[in-house]
Amino acid sequence: MSQDLLTGARIAAKALAELNIDTVFGYAGSYAMPLIECLPEYGIRFIAPTSECAAAHAADGYFRASGRPAAVVATSGPGATNLVTGIATAYMDSVPLLAITANVPTYKLGKDSFQEVDITGIVTPVTKYAHIAKDIRELESEIKKAYALAVSGRTAPTLIDIPFDVMTASAPWQGVKAPEYPSLQADGEALRSAAKALNSARSPAILAGGGTSGVEDHIRRISDILRAPVYSTLHGIDSGYGARYFGSIGSSAPFSVNRSYLAHDVILALGTRFSDRMHSKPTKRFVIHIDSDAAEIDKTVLSSIGINADLKSALPSLIPLLEGSDRPEPQPPRAAKRKGALVRLAEAAIHVNDGETVYATDVGSHQIAFLHAARGLKRENIVSSLGLGTMGFGLPGLIGALVATGKKGILITGDGSFNMNLNELATAKSLGLDLTVVIANNRSLGMIEDIEKRHGLDKKMGYAVDTPPVNYALLAKAFGGYGKKVPLKNLERELRNAGRGLNVFDVKIRG
């Protein structure tokens, strides 16, 4: 054991470096400054968006696009609580990020001190692990434990809270190793039962959820053997399933896709939590559910066979048990003949994809239209808040994705969502990112207005759903970018001709 003394801040920074975290998003605050100040000593880049919430979203997007976790740092009190929405967004979509918050000194804890808050208590429901390190001797091991938990099993955010006197105290570096959490192995008898059901099925199908990242090759193999189509959740969209990919299901999916999905007698559900937007009623079909999170099995849909296992170990063991089939090739559902304005907007953005473009969305009708049109995109090139549905996520999420990948990005957003984080244009400009914003502008919270229309209340609720008249083209120029009002019919041309750097296109959408 080395006897060199390091401050708690340096212990935290060195631990992050040993965990190969090279980027930290965050916002300055007095109690957090000792850590922020020493990050460059350990080769760690610190990026400060315009708020702590945006920093958390950026760390989230960083992982979604690259598969590498980032950290987010905030100071005590409101700095820490501003992270909560970003942490909850990551938690609902199983995104690992490591949050580090500063707190008041230990001798001030529990005394309602200025900017004191029990952040570990607040985030416990939306983290996999949250701990306040009151002793500097546990700091290194706790940070490494938190990281290991975040990236193992069903991935999720974790948080370590560091009181200021722990941050500034000194102790020897211990050099402990991060713990290893082995993957869950599937029960052999359960896999044999699953294979028997799939082999004898009249019309089997695969449902790929957000937990299928990294096992797409295995899913394609299963689809080939069984001649089974692949459906997905919105989080499980992948471009590599070929002609047997029939689309994503759920309350926002095309009727033809949902009807096709309901016609299958055996469903192999992989890495999905069966959101209420997908399955709100009991099903009589035979469901085989494989998931690394035991809590998700039988929570929403009662499975005929439930297997708590890591897909990376379960699927290679399942494939040899499957038998080839002479079933006829399944016929894909018919595509809608008429395309609404939001679908046409999404397709215009997708048509300019060169394979090196990351797309992000905010939340609302534009998001649904884009995700159902995004069949040609790789999953890692789509950044979107799905489980929590966080408006304002898109711009900081895309910033994090572009920092991670060095690619160019297009944000598809609505005026309601964009208004929540438009200040992040300043971050995109200061970082020199190649980022284009496409605003589907109908001067309304469109999805809410649609719901109100179904209730016959849209004329009465304008004061709640109408958005302010912002000149986004001028706003872009105020942030040092290029802005233009663009008719929908000209959007694809404008995107192709857009220069590098920050661009904002304001597209009027009717209805």
Helices and strands as residue ranges (DSSP letters): E 5-7, H 8-18, E 23-26, G 30-32, H 33-38, G 39-42, E 45-47, H 52-66, E 71-74, H 78-81, H 84-92, E 98-103, G 106-108, H 119-123, G 124-126, E 129-132, G 136-138, H 139-151, E 158-163, H 164-168, E 170-172, H 188-199, E 204-208, G 210-212, H 216-226, E 230-232, G 234-236, G 239-244, E 245-248, H 255-262, E 266-270, E 286-291, G 294-296, E 305-308, H 311-318, G 319-321, H 341-351, E 357-361, H 365-373, G 379-381, E 382-383, H 394-405, E 408-414, H 415-421, G 422-424, H 425-430, E 435-441, H 446-454, H 462-465, H 472-478, E 482-485, G 488-490, H 491-497, E 502-508
